[in-house]
Amino acid sequence: MRLDLNETPKTILLITSSARGAASKSSLLARELTDRLQRRHPGARLIQRDLGIQPVRVLDMEALEALSTRPEQRTPEQRAIVAGHDALIAEIQAADLVVFGVPMYNFSVPAQLKAYFDAIARAGVTFRYTAKGPEGLLQGKKVYVVFARGGMYRGTPLDSQTPYLQTMLGFLGMTDVEFVFAEGLDMGPEAQQAGLAAGRMAIAAL
Ligand SMILES: Cc1cc2nc3c(=O)[nH]c(=O)nc-3n(C[C@H](O)[C@H](O)[C@H](O)COP(=O)(O)O)c2cc1C
């Protein structure tokens, strides 16, 4: 493991999205990866966001209206909605390293994580359109995604999570992404042990 004591302190953002709290395997492994990053970057500041405990409001009509209303005309409720999104954006803007813990729910990412991306994708702030097409503005970050899955879908057409996250993160400017897979976690105790071990081996190799 590299240890560069001369580097400026990093900010690590850990975003977990399981609804299973302490039983979550994606959160467990994402935390282990984060511990490793903290050892690699002594003095790093850690920000933790647990979307399972603090869900982001879905982008409903009220939220869209709040975002499209001019700041000086917003109601207190609309200001609160926009402020919530602003805080999430500021958090990821400040991060050098971002770790996502992502369970597979019904072949996709948890709704909480989708709501998170809906909140942070803001034109002119986290992405913009140029004459050459879209440009992500959350650049220069290293991103790690840790998947936990009951079954085995890596590299198959049923893995819609990896392309979705690659597209979404890339659209926002985060193109340096490493994926870690812990699969087969609900296929019996042996498969679970093997799946966790595979995830941990991948983390150790990062
Ligand atoms: C609501 C729900 C939906 C799930 N859907 C899938 C699925 O589509 N494919 C799969 O392989 N596992 C599925 N699982 C199993 C989880 O991916 C697996 O238990 C994983 O460990 C969950 O991550 P977590 O431990 O971080 O919560 C589902 C679990 C739940 C609770």
The ligand as an SDF file (V2000), in Angstrom:
LIG
                    3D

 31 33  0  0  0  0  0  0  0  0999 V2000
  -35.8240   -5.8490   -1.6830 C   0  0  0  0  0  0  0  0  0  0  0  0
  -34.7190   -6.7470   -2.1110 C   0  0  0  0  0  0  0  0  0  0  0  0
  -34.5530   -7.0360   -3.4410 C   0  0  0  0  0  0  0  0  0  0  0  0
  -33.4990   -7.8500   -3.8570 C   0  0  0  0  0  0  0  0  0  0  0  0
  -33.3320   -8.1020   -5.1810 N   0  0  0  0  0  0  0  0  0  0  0  0
  -32.2710   -8.8420   -5.5840 C   0  0  0  0  0  0  0  0  0  0  0  0
  -32.0200   -9.0680   -6.9720 C   0  0  0  0  0  0  0  0  0  0  0  0
  -32.7280   -8.5870   -7.8450 O   0  0  0  0  0  0  0  0  0  0  0  0
  -30.9480   -9.8110   -7.3120 N   0  0  0  0  0  0  0  0  0  0  0  0
  -30.1020  -10.3310   -6.3730 C   0  0  0  0  0  0  0  0  0  0  0  0
  -29.1310  -10.9680   -6.7510 O   0  0  0  0  0  0  0  0  0  0  0  0
  -30.3100  -10.1360   -5.0660 N   0  0  0  0  0  0  0  0  0  0  0  0
  -31.3690   -9.3970   -4.6560 C   0  0  0  0  0  0  0  0  0  0  0  0
  -31.5740   -9.1860   -3.3170 N   0  0  0  0  0  0  0  0  0  0  0  0
  -30.5980   -9.7240   -2.3600 C   0  0  0  0  0  0  0  0  0  0  0  0
  -29.6060   -8.6570   -1.9780 C   0  0  0  0  0  0  0  0  0  0  0  0
  -28.9510   -8.1170   -3.1100 O   0  0  0  0  0  0  0  0  0  0  0  0
  -28.5590   -9.2420   -1.0380 C   0  0  0  0  0  0  0  0  0  0  0  0
  -29.1950   -9.7100    0.1210 O   0  0  0  0  0  0  0  0  0  0  0  0
  -27.5120   -8.2130   -0.6620 C   0  0  0  0  0  0  0  0  0  0  0  0
  -26.6790   -8.7640    0.3270 O   0  0  0  0  0  0  0  0  0  0  0  0
  -28.1650   -6.9710   -0.1440 C   0  0  0  0  0  0  0  0  0  0  0  0
  -27.1880   -6.0250    0.1800 O   0  0  0  0  0  0  0  0  0  0  0  0
  -27.0510   -5.5270    1.6930 P   0  0  0  0  0  0  0  0  0  0  0  0
  -26.5940   -6.7400    2.4630 O   0  0  0  0  0  0  0  0  0  0  0  0
  -26.0230   -4.4600    1.6240 O   0  0  0  0  0  0  0  0  0  0  0  0
  -28.3750   -5.0330    2.1380 O   0  0  0  0  0  0  0  0  0  0  0  0
  -32.6200   -8.3920   -2.8960 C   0  0  0  0  0  0  0  0  0  0  0  0
  -32.8000   -8.0870   -1.5470 C   0  0  0  0  0  0  0  0  0  0  0  0
  -33.8360   -7.2620   -1.1450 C   0  0  0  0  0  0  0  0  0  0  0  0
  -33.9900   -6.9220    0.3160 C   0  0  0  0  0  0  0  0  0  0  0  0
  1  2  1  0
  2  3  1  0
  2 30  2  0
  3  4  2  0
  4  5  1  0
  4 28  1  0
  5  6  2  0
  6  7  1  0
  6 13  1  0
  7  8  2  0
  7  9  1  0
  9 10  1  0
 10 11  2  0
 10 12  1  0
 12 13  2  0
 13 14  1  0
 14 15  1  0
 14 28  1  0
 15 16  1  0
 16 17  1  0
 16 18  1  0
 18 19  1  0
 18 20  1  0
 20 21  1  0
 20 22  1  0
 22 23  1  0
 23 24  1  0
 24 25  2  0
 24 26  1  0
 24 27  1  0
 28 29  2  0
 29 30  1  0
 30 31  1  0
M  END
$$$$
